[in-house]
Amino acid sequence: MDELDALLETIRAQGVATGRLRGLLYLLIGRRISRTDGKVVSVGMTWREAAALLKRLHWDREAVRDLGLEPAELAPRDREKFWYVAISKAGLTTPAAQAEAEQLAALLQPLGYVISTSTPPSKGGPASG
């Protein structure tokens, strides 16, 4: 299991992203994540990479309710497309996304992770996958 998988498993086990899916997506896409020992976990990813990761880890699809979305209205048979559409509707450029990301970053610090401060994910930019 690589460092990013370990991070998401820790997040899932600790329940720190519950109610903060928008913040989690913001961190995965727009921030650099490291361990406190300096080991790089992620330098950010595209929407497509994030969707593939959530699919691979069987992330709870009910979490999209945090974004005001109904899971049944998203592609039920294609989980990668499900997550991609959810990410596209998440509003990652909003102040709410940044606020959730900051809350999540604070909760991850005691778990051994350091989240960089950087510019927010751009709408339609390179993070659009």
Backbone atoms as SQL, in Angstrom:
CREATE TABLE atoms (id INTEGER PRIMARY KEY, chain TEXT, resi INTEGER, resn TEXT, atom TEXT, x REAL, y REAL, z REAL);
INSERT INTO atoms VALUES
  (1, 'A', 1, 'MET', 'N', 0.852, -1.178, 0.000),
  (2, 'A', 1, 'MET', 'CA', 0.000, 0.000, 0.000),
  (3, 'A', 1, 'MET', 'C', 0.894, 1.237, 0.000),
  (4, 'A', 2, 'ASP', 'N', 0.645, 2.160, -0.904),
  (5, 'A', 2, 'ASP', 'CA', 1.474, 3.356, -0.948),
  (6, 'A', 2, 'ASP', 'C', 1.016, 4.371, 0.092),
  (7, 'A', 3, 'GLU', 'N', 1.743, 5.460, 0.172),
  (8, 'A', 3, 'GLU', 'CA', 1.478, 6.475, 1.201),
  (9, 'A', 3, 'GLU', 'C', 0.091, 7.119, 1.058),
  (10, 'A', 4, 'LEU', 'N', -0.336, 7.345, -0.184),
  (11, 'A', 4, 'LEU', 'CA', -1.647, 7.959, -0.395),
  (12, 'A', 4, 'LEU', 'C', -2.768, 7.024, 0.049),
  (13, 'A', 5, 'ASP', 'N', -2.626, 5.738, -0.274),
  (14, 'A', 5, 'ASP', 'CA', -3.611, 4.754, 0.192),
  (15, 'A', 5, 'ASP', 'C', -3.646, 4.729, 1.720),
  (16, 'A', 6, 'ALA', 'N', -2.459, 4.767, 2.330),
  (17, 'A', 6, 'ALA', 'CA', -2.375, 4.751, 3.795),
  (18, 'A', 6, 'ALA', 'C', -3.059, 5.979, 4.387),
  (19, 'A', 7, 'LEU', 'N', -2.869, 7.139, 3.763),
  (20, 'A', 7, 'LEU', 'CA', -3.527, 8.357, 4.232),
  (21, 'A', 7, 'LEU', 'C', -5.042, 8.194, 4.190),
  (22, 'A', 8, 'LEU', 'N', -5.563, 7.735, 3.067),
  (23, 'A', 8, 'LEU', 'CA', -7.012, 7.603, 2.945),
  (24, 'A', 8, 'LEU', 'C', -7.576, 6.527, 3.858),
  (25, 'A', 9, 'GLU', 'N', -6.831, 5.474, 4.083),
  (26, 'A', 9, 'GLU', 'CA', -7.285, 4.452, 5.034),
  (27, 'A', 9, 'GLU', 'C', -7.302, 5.017, 6.453),
  (28, 'A', 10, 'THR', 'N', -6.321, 5.846, 6.792),
  (29, 'A', 10, 'THR', 'CA', -6.292, 6.505, 8.102),
  (30, 'A', 10, 'THR', 'C', -7.483, 7.447, 8.242),
  (31, 'A', 11, 'ILE', 'N', -7.740, 8.221, 7.187),
  (32, 'A', 11, 'ILE', 'CA', -8.879, 9.144, 7.191),
  (33, 'A', 11, 'ILE', 'C', -10.180, 8.378, 7.389),
  (34, 'A', 12, 'ARG', 'N', -10.310, 7.277, 6.680),
  (35, 'A', 12, 'ARG', 'CA', -11.534, 6.466, 6.786),
  (36, 'A', 12, 'ARG', 'C', -11.654, 5.861, 8.186),
  (37, 'A', 13, 'ALA', 'N', -10.572, 5.284, 8.692),
  (38, 'A', 13, 'ALA', 'CA', -10.596, 4.623, 10.004),
  (39, 'A', 13, 'ALA', 'C', -10.881, 5.615, 11.136),
  (40, 'A', 14, 'GLN', 'N', -10.313, 6.806, 11.034),
  (41, 'A', 14, 'GLN', 'CA', -10.491, 7.812, 12.081),
  (42, 'A', 14, 'GLN', 'C', -11.800, 8.595, 11.917),
  (43, 'A', 15, 'GLY', 'N', -12.414, 8.515, 10.745),
  (44, 'A', 15, 'GLY', 'CA', -13.665, 9.226, 10.499),
  (45, 'A', 15, 'GLY', 'C', -13.518, 10.729, 10.386),
  (46, 'A', 16, 'VAL', 'N', -12.296, 11.202, 10.120),
  (47, 'A', 16, 'VAL', 'CA', -12.079, 12.650, 10.116),
  (48, 'A', 16, 'VAL', 'C', -12.670, 13.354, 8.898),
  (49, 'A', 17, 'ALA', 'N', -12.969, 12.625, 7.825),
  (50, 'A', 17, 'ALA', 'CA', -13.543, 13.259, 6.639),
  (51, 'A', 17, 'ALA', 'C', -15.068, 13.196, 6.631),
  (52, 'A', 18, 'THR', 'N', -15.657, 12.572, 7.632),
  (53, 'A', 18, 'THR', 'CA', -17.111, 12.482, 7.691),
  (54, 'A', 18, 'THR', 'C', -17.701, 13.889, 7.694),
  (55, 'A', 19, 'GLY', 'N', -18.547, 14.165, 6.712),
  (56, 'A', 19, 'GLY', 'CA', -19.139, 15.488, 6.580),
  (57, 'A', 19, 'GLY', 'C', -18.229, 16.503, 5.917),
  (58, 'A', 20, 'ARG', 'N', -17.045, 16.059, 5.457),
  (59, 'A', 20, 'ARG', 'CA', -16.064, 16.972, 4.860),
  (60, 'A', 20, 'ARG', 'C', -15.536, 16.452, 3.523),
  (61, 'A', 21, 'LEU', 'N', -16.386, 15.828, 2.719),
  (62, 'A', 21, 'LEU', 'CA', -15.916, 15.300, 1.441),
  (63, 'A', 21, 'LEU', 'C', -15.357, 16.407, 0.557),
  (64, 'A', 22, 'ARG', 'N', -16.015, 17.557, 0.528),
  (65, 'A', 22, 'ARG', 'CA', -15.527, 18.677, -0.281),
  (66, 'A', 22, 'ARG', 'C', -14.117, 19.070, 0.142),
  (67, 'A', 23, 'GLY', 'N', -13.878, 19.103, 1.432),
  (68, 'A', 23, 'GLY', 'CA', -12.544, 19.428, 1.937),
  (69, 'A', 23, 'GLY', 'C', -11.518, 18.368, 1.577),
  (70, 'A', 24, 'LEU', 'N', -11.914, 17.104, 1.648),
  (71, 'A', 24, 'LEU', 'CA', -11.011, 16.012, 1.272),
  (72, 'A', 24, 'LEU', 'C', -10.628, 16.114, -0.198),
  (73, 'A', 25, 'LEU', 'N', -11.610, 16.358, -1.046),
  (74, 'A', 25, 'LEU', 'CA', -11.328, 16.499, -2.479),
  (75, 'A', 25, 'LEU', 'C', -10.410, 17.690, -2.731),
  (76, 'A', 26, 'TYR', 'N', -10.664, 18.780, -2.028),
  (77, 'A', 26, 'TYR', 'CA', -9.829, 19.976, -2.155),
  (78, 'A', 26, 'TYR', 'C', -8.376, 19.653, -1.805),
  (79, 'A', 27, 'LEU', 'N', -8.177, 18.917, -0.722),
  (80, 'A', 27, 'LEU', 'CA', -6.813, 18.546, -0.316),
  (81, 'A', 27, 'LEU', 'C', -6.160, 17.620, -1.335),
  (82, 'A', 28, 'LEU', 'N', -6.893, 16.611, -1.786),
  (83, 'A', 28, 'LEU', 'CA', -6.324, 15.656, -2.729),
  (84, 'A', 28, 'LEU', 'C', -5.924, 16.323, -4.041),
  (85, 'A', 29, 'ILE', 'N', -6.720, 17.254, -4.498),
  (86, 'A', 29, 'ILE', 'CA', -6.499, 17.863, -5.804),
  (87, 'A', 29, 'ILE', 'C', -5.567, 19.069, -5.733),
  (88, 'A', 30, 'GLY', 'N', -5.702, 19.877, -4.705),
  (89, 'A', 30, 'GLY', 'CA', -5.004, 21.156, -4.716),
  (90, 'A', 30, 'GLY', 'C', -3.906, 21.381, -3.706),
  (91, 'A', 31, 'ARG', 'N', -3.566, 20.391, -2.930),
  (92, 'A', 31, 'ARG', 'CA', -2.557, 20.604, -1.888),
  (93, 'A', 31, 'ARG', 'C', -1.467, 19.547, -1.919),
  (94, 'A', 32, 'ARG', 'N', -0.326, 19.913, -1.389),
  (95, 'A', 32, 'ARG', 'CA', 0.781, 18.979, -1.194),
  (96, 'A', 32, 'ARG', 'C', 0.603, 18.388, 0.200),
  (97, 'A', 33, 'ILE', 'N', 0.681, 17.070, 0.292),
  (98, 'A', 33, 'ILE', 'CA', 0.505, 16.371, 1.559),
  (99, 'A', 33, 'ILE', 'C', 1.785, 15.596, 1.844),
  (100, 'A', 34, 'SER', 'N', 2.309, 15.766, 3.047),
  (101, 'A', 34, 'SER', 'CA', 3.527, 15.078, 3.469),
  (102, 'A', 34, 'SER', 'C', 3.309, 14.442, 4.831),
  (103, 'A', 35, 'ARG', 'N', 4.175, 13.523, 5.174),
  (104, 'A', 35, 'ARG', 'CA', 4.219, 12.983, 6.531),
  (105, 'A', 35, 'ARG', 'C', 5.046, 13.962, 7.361),
  (106, 'A', 36, 'THR', 'N', 4.939, 13.887, 8.654),
  (107, 'A', 36, 'THR', 'CA', 5.714, 14.793, 9.499),
  (108, 'A', 36, 'THR', 'C', 7.210, 14.531, 9.382),
  (109, 'A', 37, 'ASP', 'N', 7.595, 13.340, 8.911),
  (110, 'A', 37, 'ASP', 'CA', 9.014, 13.045, 8.706),
  (111, 'A', 37, 'ASP', 'C', 9.526, 13.577, 7.368),
  (112, 'A', 38, 'GLY', 'N', 8.661, 14.261, 6.603),
  (113, 'A', 38, 'GLY', 'CA', 9.048, 14.857, 5.338),
  (114, 'A', 38, 'GLY', 'C', 8.742, 14.019, 4.107),
  (115, 'A', 39, 'LYS', 'N', 8.328, 12.776, 4.290),
  (116, 'A', 39, 'LYS', 'CA', 8.024, 11.919, 3.147),
  (117, 'A', 39, 'LYS', 'C', 6.771, 12.444, 2.432),
  (118, 'A', 40, 'VAL', 'N', 6.896, 12.650, 1.124),
  (119, 'A', 40, 'VAL', 'CA', 5.791, 13.186, 0.332),
  (120, 'A', 40, 'VAL', 'C', 4.735, 12.111, 0.107),
  (121, 'A', 41, 'VAL', 'N', 3.497, 12.464, 0.392),
  (122, 'A', 41, 'VAL', 'CA', 2.359, 11.574, 0.185),
  (123, 'A', 41, 'VAL', 'C', 1.704, 11.892, -1.153),
  (124, 'A', 42, 'SER', 'N', 1.514, 13.178, -1.442),
  (125, 'A', 42, 'SER', 'CA', 0.870, 13.597, -2.677),
  (126, 'A', 42, 'SER', 'C', 1.269, 15.036, -2.986),
  (127, 'A', 43, 'VAL', 'N', 1.408, 15.328, -4.262),
  (128, 'A', 43, 'VAL', 'CA', 1.677, 16.701, -4.699),
  (129, 'A', 43, 'VAL', 'C', 0.461, 17.285, -5.403),
  (130, 'A', 44, 'GLY', 'N', -0.679, 16.643, -5.229),
  (131, 'A', 44, 'GLY', 'CA', -1.904, 17.050, -5.890),
  (132, 'A', 44, 'GLY', 'C', -2.177, 16.101, -7.046),
  (133, 'A', 45, 'MET', 'N', -3.395, 16.108, -7.517),
  (134, 'A', 45, 'MET', 'CA', -3.771, 15.202, -8.597),
  (135, 'A', 45, 'MET', 'C', -4.879, 15.805, -9.431),
  (136, 'A', 46, 'THR', 'N', -5.132, 15.191, -10.563),
  (137, 'A', 46, 'THR', 'CA', -6.228, 15.631, -11.415),
  (138, 'A', 46, 'THR', 'C', -7.532, 15.074, -10.875),
  (139, 'A', 47, 'TRP', 'N', -8.625, 15.598, -11.382),
  (140, 'A', 47, 'TRP', 'CA', -9.937, 15.075, -10.994),
  (141, 'A', 47, 'TRP', 'C', -10.022, 13.597, -11.354),
  (142, 'A', 48, 'ARG', 'N', -9.524, 13.254, -12.531),
  (143, 'A', 48, 'ARG', 'CA', -9.596, 11.864, -13.001),
  (144, 'A', 48, 'ARG', 'C', -8.803, 10.930, -12.077),
  (145, 'A', 49, 'GLU', 'N', -7.623, 11.355, -11.661),
  (146, 'A', 49, 'GLU', 'CA', -6.821, 10.547, -10.736),
  (147, 'A', 49, 'GLU', 'C', -7.528, 10.384, -9.392),
  (148, 'A', 50, 'ALA', 'N', -8.131, 11.466, -8.904),
  (149, 'A', 50, 'ALA', 'CA', -8.857, 11.392, -7.635),
  (150, 'A', 50, 'ALA', 'C', -10.055, 10.453, -7.752),
  (151, 'A', 51, 'ALA', 'N', -10.772, 10.530, -8.875),
  (152, 'A', 51, 'ALA', 'CA', -11.918, 9.642, -9.091),
  (153, 'A', 51, 'ALA', 'C', -11.469, 8.180, -9.128),
  (154, 'A', 52, 'ALA', 'N', -10.372, 7.912, -9.817),
  (155, 'A', 52, 'ALA', 'CA', -9.862, 6.541, -9.900),
  (156, 'A', 52, 'ALA', 'C', -9.428, 6.036, -8.521),
  (157, 'A', 53, 'LEU', 'N', -8.833, 6.910, -7.727),
  (158, 'A', 53, 'LEU', 'CA', -8.397, 6.537, -6.377),
  (159, 'A', 53, 'LEU', 'C', -9.589, 6.188, -5.488),
  (160, 'A', 54, 'LEU', 'N', -10.610, 7.025, -5.499),
  (161, 'A', 54, 'LEU', 'CA', -11.797, 6.768, -4.681),
  (162, 'A', 54, 'LEU', 'C', -12.501, 5.487, -5.123),
  (163, 'A', 55, 'LYS', 'N', -12.506, 5.237, -6.423),
  (164, 'A', 55, 'LYS', 'CA', -13.086, 3.990, -6.931),
  (165, 'A', 55, 'LYS', 'C', -12.288, 2.794, -6.431),
  (166, 'A', 56, 'ARG', 'N', -10.954, 2.884, -6.582),
  (167, 'A', 56, 'ARG', 'CA', -10.081, 1.761, -6.198),
  (168, 'A', 56, 'ARG', 'C', -10.198, 1.427, -4.715),
  (169, 'A', 57, 'LEU', 'N', -10.366, 2.460, -3.893),
  (170, 'A', 57, 'LEU', 'CA', -10.449, 2.245, -2.450),
  (171, 'A', 57, 'LEU', 'C', -11.880, 1.976, -1.970),
  (172, 'A', 58, 'HIS', 'N', -12.813, 1.895, -2.922),
  (173, 'A', 58, 'HIS', 'CA', -14.215, 1.639, -2.592),
  (174, 'A', 58, 'HIS', 'C', -14.733, 2.639, -1.557),
  (175, 'A', 59, 'TRP', 'N', -14.444, 3.930, -1.816),
  (176, 'A', 59, 'TRP', 'CA', -14.910, 4.982, -0.907),
  (177, 'A', 59, 'TRP', 'C', -16.423, 4.948, -0.860),
  (178, 'A', 60, 'ASP', 'N', -17.004, 5.172, 0.292),
  (179, 'A', 60, 'ASP', 'CA', -18.450, 5.114, 0.471),
  (180, 'A', 60, 'ASP', 'C', -19.143, 6.138, -0.425),
  (181, 'A', 61, 'ARG', 'N', -19.924, 5.640, -1.370),
  (182, 'A', 61, 'ARG', 'CA', -20.580, 6.542, -2.314),
  (183, 'A', 61, 'ARG', 'C', -21.639, 7.413, -1.649),
  (184, 'A', 62, 'GLU', 'N', -22.098, 7.034, -0.478),
  (185, 'A', 62, 'GLU', 'CA', -23.065, 7.855, 0.259),
  (186, 'A', 62, 'GLU', 'C', -22.434, 9.179, 0.696),
  (187, 'A', 63, 'ALA', 'N', -21.118, 9.258, 0.697),
  (188, 'A', 63, 'ALA', 'CA', -20.428, 10.483, 1.096),
  (189, 'A', 63, 'ALA', 'C', -20.776, 11.662, 0.195),
  (190, 'A', 64, 'VAL', 'N', -21.244, 11.404, -1.026),
  (191, 'A', 64, 'VAL', 'CA', -21.589, 12.514, -1.917),
  (192, 'A', 64, 'VAL', 'C', -22.768, 13.321, -1.384),
  (193, 'A', 65, 'ARG', 'N', -23.483, 12.783, -0.427),
  (194, 'A', 65, 'ARG', 'CA', -24.554, 13.550, 0.212),
  (195, 'A', 65, 'ARG', 'C', -23.989, 14.799, 0.888),
  (196, 'A', 66, 'ASP', 'N', -22.705, 14.752, 1.314),
  (197, 'A', 66, 'ASP', 'CA', -22.035, 15.929, 1.884),
  (198, 'A', 66, 'ASP', 'C', -21.997, 17.082, 0.887),
  (199, 'A', 67, 'LEU', 'N', -22.066, 16.742, -0.402),
  (200, 'A', 67, 'LEU', 'CA', -22.003, 17.745, -1.464),
  (201, 'A', 67, 'LEU', 'C', -23.388, 18.169, -1.923),
  (202, 'A', 68, 'GLY', 'N', -24.417, 17.623, -1.277),
  (203, 'A', 68, 'GLY', 'CA', -25.786, 17.913, -1.674),
  (204, 'A', 68, 'GLY', 'C', -26.227, 17.101, -2.882),
  (205, 'A', 69, 'LEU', 'N', -25.531, 15.998, -3.146),
  (206, 'A', 69, 'LEU', 'CA', -25.854, 15.139, -4.286),
  (207, 'A', 69, 'LEU', 'C', -26.501, 13.848, -3.807),
  (208, 'A', 70, 'GLU', 'N', -27.341, 13.297, -4.646),
  (209, 'A', 70, 'GLU', 'CA', -27.960, 12.002, -4.376),
  (210, 'A', 70, 'GLU', 'C', -27.150, 10.921, -5.093),
  (211, 'A', 71, 'PRO', 'N', -26.651, 9.936, -4.377),
  (212, 'A', 71, 'PRO', 'CA', -25.855, 8.886, -5.024),
  (213, 'A', 71, 'PRO', 'C', -26.576, 8.210, -6.187),
  (214, 'A', 72, 'ALA', 'N', -27.877, 8.022, -6.080),
  (215, 'A', 72, 'ALA', 'CA', -28.641, 7.336, -7.129),
  (216, 'A', 72, 'ALA', 'C', -28.704, 8.139, -8.423),
  (217, 'A', 73, 'GLU', 'N', -28.441, 9.435, -8.355),
  (218, 'A', 73, 'GLU', 'CA', -28.499, 10.276, -9.548),
  (219, 'A', 73, 'GLU', 'C', -27.178, 10.311, -10.307),
  (220, 'A', 74, 'LEU', 'N', -26.146, 9.709, -9.758),
  (221, 'A', 74, 'LEU', 'CA', -24.835, 9.659, -10.410),
  (222, 'A', 74, 'LEU', 'C', -24.634, 8.269, -11.016),
  (223, 'A', 75, 'ALA', 'N', -23.726, 8.155, -11.963),
  (224, 'A', 75, 'ALA', 'CA', -23.484, 6.902, -12.699),
  (225, 'A', 75, 'ALA', 'C', -23.314, 5.703, -11.770),
  (226, 'A', 76, 'PRO', 'N', -24.372, 4.902, -11.570),
  (227, 'A', 76, 'PRO', 'CA', -24.300, 3.813, -10.593),
  (228, 'A', 76, 'PRO', 'C', -23.410, 2.640, -11.013),
  (229, 'A', 77, 'ARG', 'N', -23.257, 2.401, -12.304),
  (230, 'A', 77, 'ARG', 'CA', -22.498, 1.236, -12.754),
  (231, 'A', 77, 'ARG', 'C', -21.030, 1.542, -13.020),
  (232, 'A', 78, 'ASP', 'N', -20.701, 2.789, -13.212),
  (233, 'A', 78, 'ASP', 'CA', -19.321, 3.188, -13.505),
  (234, 'A', 78, 'ASP', 'C', -18.820, 4.045, -12.348),
  (235, 'A', 79, 'ARG', 'N', -18.140, 3.426, -11.403),
  (236, 'A', 79, 'ARG', 'CA', -17.745, 4.141, -10.186),
  (237, 'A', 79, 'ARG', 'C', -16.742, 5.258, -10.444),
  (238, 'A', 80, 'GLU', 'N', -15.867, 5.091, -11.424),
  (239, 'A', 80, 'GLU', 'CA', -14.922, 6.163, -11.706),
  (240, 'A', 80, 'GLU', 'C', -15.674, 7.389, -12.240),
  (241, 'A', 81, 'LYS', 'N', -16.631, 7.156, -13.132),
  (242, 'A', 81, 'LYS', 'CA', -17.447, 8.258, -13.641),
  (243, 'A', 81, 'LYS', 'C', -18.288, 8.850, -12.516),
  (244, 'A', 82, 'PHE', 'N', -18.794, 8.016, -11.629),
  (245, 'A', 82, 'PHE', 'CA', -19.554, 8.458, -10.457),
  (246, 'A', 82, 'PHE', 'C', -18.744, 9.501, -9.689),
  (247, 'A', 83, 'TRP', 'N', -17.487, 9.147, -9.365),
  (248, 'A', 83, 'TRP', 'CA', -16.655, 10.043, -8.573),
  (249, 'A', 83, 'TRP', 'C', -16.235, 11.269, -9.372),
  (250, 'A', 84, 'TYR', 'N', -15.974, 11.101, -10.653),
  (251, 'A', 84, 'TYR', 'CA', -15.587, 12.238, -11.490),
  (252, 'A', 84, 'TYR', 'C', -16.708, 13.279, -11.529),
  (253, 'A', 85, 'VAL', 'N', -17.926, 12.833, -11.740),
  (254, 'A', 85, 'VAL', 'CA', -19.070, 13.752, -11.773),
  (255, 'A', 85, 'VAL', 'C', -19.258, 14.407, -10.403),
  (256, 'A', 86, 'ALA', 'N', -19.115, 13.638, -9.345),
  (257, 'A', 86, 'ALA', 'CA', -19.235, 14.211, -7.993),
  (258, 'A', 86, 'ALA', 'C', -18.184, 15.298, -7.771),
  (259, 'A', 87, 'ILE', 'N', -16.951, 15.039, -8.194),
  (260, 'A', 87, 'ILE', 'CA', -15.879, 16.033, -8.050),
  (261, 'A', 87, 'ILE', 'C', -16.216, 17.282, -8.858),
  (262, 'A', 88, 'SER', 'N', -16.731, 17.088, -10.067),
  (263, 'A', 88, 'SER', 'CA', -17.054, 18.246, -10.913),
  (264, 'A', 88, 'SER', 'C', -18.153, 19.106, -10.304),
  (265, 'A', 89, 'LYS', 'N', -19.002, 18.521, -9.480),
  (266, 'A', 89, 'LYS', 'CA', -20.106, 19.255, -8.855),
  (267, 'A', 89, 'LYS', 'C', -19.794, 19.684, -7.426),
  (268, 'A', 90, 'ALA', 'N', -18.580, 19.427, -6.963),
  (269, 'A', 90, 'ALA', 'CA', -18.236, 19.667, -5.563),
  (270, 'A', 90, 'ALA', 'C', -18.031, 21.130, -5.204),
  (271, 'A', 91, 'GLY', 'N', -17.812, 21.975, -6.168),
  (272, 'A', 91, 'GLY', 'CA', -17.582, 23.386, -5.858),
  (273, 'A', 91, 'GLY', 'C', -16.241, 23.599, -5.173),
  (274, 'A', 92, 'LEU', 'N', -15.195, 23.058, -5.751),
  (275, 'A', 92, 'LEU', 'CA', -13.879, 23.116, -5.114),
  (276, 'A', 92, 'LEU', 'C', -13.249, 24.497, -5.099),
  (277, 'A', 93, 'THR', 'N', -13.806, 25.451, -5.843),
  (278, 'A', 93, 'THR', 'CA', -13.259, 26.805, -5.846),
  (279, 'A', 93, 'THR', 'C', -13.967, 27.724, -4.856),
  (280, 'A', 94, 'THR', 'N', -14.869, 27.164, -4.071),
  (281, 'A', 94, 'THR', 'CA', -15.650, 27.980, -3.135),
  (282, 'A', 94, 'THR', 'C', -14.929, 28.153, -1.796),
  (283, 'A', 95, 'PRO', 'N', -15.258, 29.214, -1.070),
  (284, 'A', 95, 'PRO', 'CA', -14.705, 29.378, 0.276),
  (285, 'A', 95, 'PRO', 'C', -15.075, 28.212, 1.196),
  (286, 'A', 96, 'ALA', 'N', -16.245, 27.611, 0.983),
  (287, 'A', 96, 'ALA', 'CA', -16.659, 26.468, 1.812),
  (288, 'A', 96, 'ALA', 'C', -15.698, 25.298, 1.639),
  (289, 'A', 97, 'ALA', 'N', -15.251, 25.068, 0.410),
  (290, 'A', 97, 'ALA', 'CA', -14.303, 23.977, 0.162),
  (291, 'A', 97, 'ALA', 'C', -12.991, 24.238, 0.883),
  (292, 'A', 98, 'GLN', 'N', -12.510, 25.462, 0.805),
  (293, 'A', 98, 'GLN', 'CA', -11.258, 25.800, 1.479),
  (294, 'A', 98, 'GLN', 'C', -11.404, 25.686, 2.995),
  (295, 'A', 99, 'ALA', 'N', -12.541, 26.122, 3.530),
  (296, 'A', 99, 'ALA', 'CA', -12.768, 26.036, 4.976),
  (297, 'A', 99, 'ALA', 'C', -12.799, 24.579, 5.438),
  (298, 'A', 100, 'GLU', 'N', -13.485, 23.714, 4.672),
  (299, 'A', 100, 'GLU', 'CA', -13.513, 22.292, 5.026),
  (300, 'A', 100, 'GLU', 'C', -12.120, 21.683, 4.942),
  (301, 'A', 101, 'ALA', 'N', -11.360, 22.100, 3.933),
  (302, 'A', 101, 'ALA', 'CA', -9.995, 21.588, 3.776),
  (303, 'A', 101, 'ALA', 'C', -9.127, 21.999, 4.962),
  (304, 'A', 102, 'GLU', 'N', -9.281, 23.216, 5.417),
  (305, 'A', 102, 'GLU', 'CA', -8.500, 23.689, 6.569),
  (306, 'A', 102, 'GLU', 'C', -8.871, 22.914, 7.838),
  (307, 'A', 103, 'GLN', 'N', -10.164, 22.643, 8.017),
  (308, 'A', 103, 'GLN', 'CA', -10.601, 21.838, 9.173),
  (309, 'A', 103, 'GLN', 'C', -9.996, 20.442, 9.104),
  (310, 'A', 104, 'LEU', 'N', -10.049, 19.848, 7.937),
  (311, 'A', 104, 'LEU', 'CA', -9.507, 18.503, 7.756),
  (312, 'A', 104, 'LEU', 'C', -8.002, 18.489, 7.942),
  (313, 'A', 105, 'ALA', 'N', -7.313, 19.495, 7.425),
  (314, 'A', 105, 'ALA', 'CA', -5.859, 19.584, 7.593),
  (315, 'A', 105, 'ALA', 'C', -5.486, 19.638, 9.075),
  (316, 'A', 106, 'ALA', 'N', -6.255, 20.394, 9.846),
  (317, 'A', 106, 'ALA', 'CA', -5.996, 20.485, 11.288),
  (318, 'A', 106, 'ALA', 'C', -6.197, 19.140, 11.977),
  (319, 'A', 107, 'LEU', 'N', -7.171, 18.361, 11.520),
  (320, 'A', 107, 'LEU', 'CA', -7.423, 17.037, 12.100),
  (321, 'A', 107, 'LEU', 'C', -6.374, 16.008, 11.681),
  (322, 'A', 108, 'LEU', 'N', -5.750, 16.230, 10.531),
  (323, 'A', 108, 'LEU', 'CA', -4.734, 15.291, 10.043),
  (324, 'A', 108, 'LEU', 'C', -3.367, 15.512, 10.676),
  (325, 'A', 109, 'GLN', 'N', -3.112, 16.715, 11.150),
  (326, 'A', 109, 'GLN', 'CA', -1.809, 17.012, 11.733),
  (327, 'A', 109, 'GLN', 'C', -1.462, 16.091, 12.906),
  (328, 'A', 110, 'PRO', 'N', -2.360, 15.872, 13.876),
  (329, 'A', 110, 'PRO', 'CA', -2.020, 14.957, 14.973),
  (330, 'A', 110, 'PRO', 'C', -1.847, 13.503, 14.519),
  (331, 'A', 111, 'LEU', 'N', -2.338, 13.190, 13.310),
  (332, 'A', 111, 'LEU', 'CA', -2.211, 11.837, 12.776),
  (333, 'A', 111, 'LEU', 'C', -0.923, 11.660, 11.980),
  (334, 'A', 112, 'GLY', 'N', -0.088, 12.711, 11.952),
  (335, 'A', 112, 'GLY', 'CA', 1.225, 12.606, 11.314),
  (336, 'A', 112, 'GLY', 'C', 1.311, 13.148, 9.903),
  (337, 'A', 113, 'TYR', 'N', 0.378, 14.025, 9.508),
  (338, 'A', 113, 'TYR', 'CA', 0.379, 14.567, 8.152),
  (339, 'A', 113, 'TYR', 'C', 0.484, 16.083, 8.173),
  (340, 'A', 114, 'VAL', 'N', 1.221, 16.615, 7.206),
  (341, 'A', 114, 'VAL', 'CA', 1.376, 18.054, 7.050),
  (342, 'A', 114, 'VAL', 'C', 0.793, 18.429, 5.690),
  (343, 'A', 115, 'ILE', 'N', -0.115, 19.388, 5.710),
  (344, 'A', 115, 'ILE', 'CA', -0.771, 19.834, 4.493),
  (345, 'A', 115, 'ILE', 'C', -0.241, 21.221, 4.158),
  (346, 'A', 116, 'SER', 'N', 0.257, 21.381, 2.929),
  (347, 'A', 116, 'SER', 'CA', 0.784, 22.680, 2.523),
  (348, 'A', 116, 'SER', 'C', -0.350, 23.655, 2.293),
  (349, 'A', 117, 'THR', 'N', -0.003, 24.915, 2.299),
  (350, 'A', 117, 'THR', 'CA', -0.964, 25.930, 1.882),
  (351, 'A', 117, 'THR', 'C', -0.595, 26.287, 0.461),
  (352, 'A', 118, 'SER', 'N', -1.556, 26.266, -0.407),
  (353, 'A', 118, 'SER', 'CA', -1.315, 26.579, -1.813),
  (354, 'A', 118, 'SER', 'C', -2.568, 27.168, -2.410),
  (355, 'A', 119, 'THR', 'N', -2.513, 27.439, -3.676),
  (356, 'A', 119, 'THR', 'CA', -3.670, 28.008, -4.337),
  (357, 'A', 119, 'THR', 'C', -4.758, 26.964, -4.493),
  (358, 'A', 120, 'PRO', 'N', -6.016, 27.397, -4.523),
  (359, 'A', 120, 'PRO', 'CA', -7.115, 26.444, -4.648),
  (360, 'A', 120, 'PRO', 'C', -7.130, 25.790, -6.024),
  (361, 'A', 121, 'PRO', 'N', -7.757, 24.618, -6.119),
  (362, 'A', 121, 'PRO', 'CA', -7.894, 23.968, -7.418),
  (363, 'A', 121, 'PRO', 'C', -8.633, 24.884, -8.380),
  (364, 'A', 122, 'SER', 'N', -8.151, 24.989, -9.597),
  (365, 'A', 122, 'SER', 'CA', -8.792, 25.888, -10.551),
  (366, 'A', 122, 'SER', 'C', -9.911, 25.196, -11.294),
  (367, 'A', 123, 'LYS', 'N', -10.951, 25.947, -11.543),
  (368, 'A', 123, 'LYS', 'CA', -12.096, 25.416, -12.278),
  (369, 'A', 123, 'LYS', 'C', -11.704, 25.305, -13.749),
  (370, 'A', 124, 'GLY', 'N', -11.767, 24.086, -14.271),
  (371, 'A', 124, 'GLY', 'CA', -11.461, 23.866, -15.674),
  (372, 'A', 124, 'GLY', 'C', -9.978, 23.914, -15.998),
  (373, 'A', 125, 'GLY', 'N', -9.125, 24.062, -15.005),
  (374, 'A', 125, 'GLY', 'CA', -7.694, 24.122, -15.228),
  (375, 'A', 125, 'GLY', 'C', -7.093, 22.741, -15.325),
  (376, 'A', 126, 'PRO', 'N', -5.793, 22.640, -15.054),
  (377, 'A', 126, 'PRO', 'CA', -5.123, 21.353, -15.195),
  (378, 'A', 126, 'PRO', 'C', -5.687, 20.290, -14.287),
  (379, 'A', 127, 'ALA', 'N', -6.332, 20.667, -13.219),
  (380, 'A', 127, 'ALA', 'CA', -6.892, 19.673, -12.305),
  (381, 'A', 127, 'ALA', 'C', -8.179, 19.078, -12.843),
  (382, 'A', 128, 'SER', 'N', -8.639, 19.537, -13.990),
  (383, 'A', 128, 'SER', 'CA', -9.895, 19.021, -14.513),
  (384, 'A', 128, 'SER', 'C', -9.749, 17.675, -15.185),
  (385, 'A', 129, 'GLY', 'N', -8.541, 17.156, -15.257),
  (386, 'A', 129, 'GLY', 'CA', -8.266, 15.804, -15.681),
  (387, 'A', 129, 'GLY', 'C', -8.528, 15.511, -17.076);
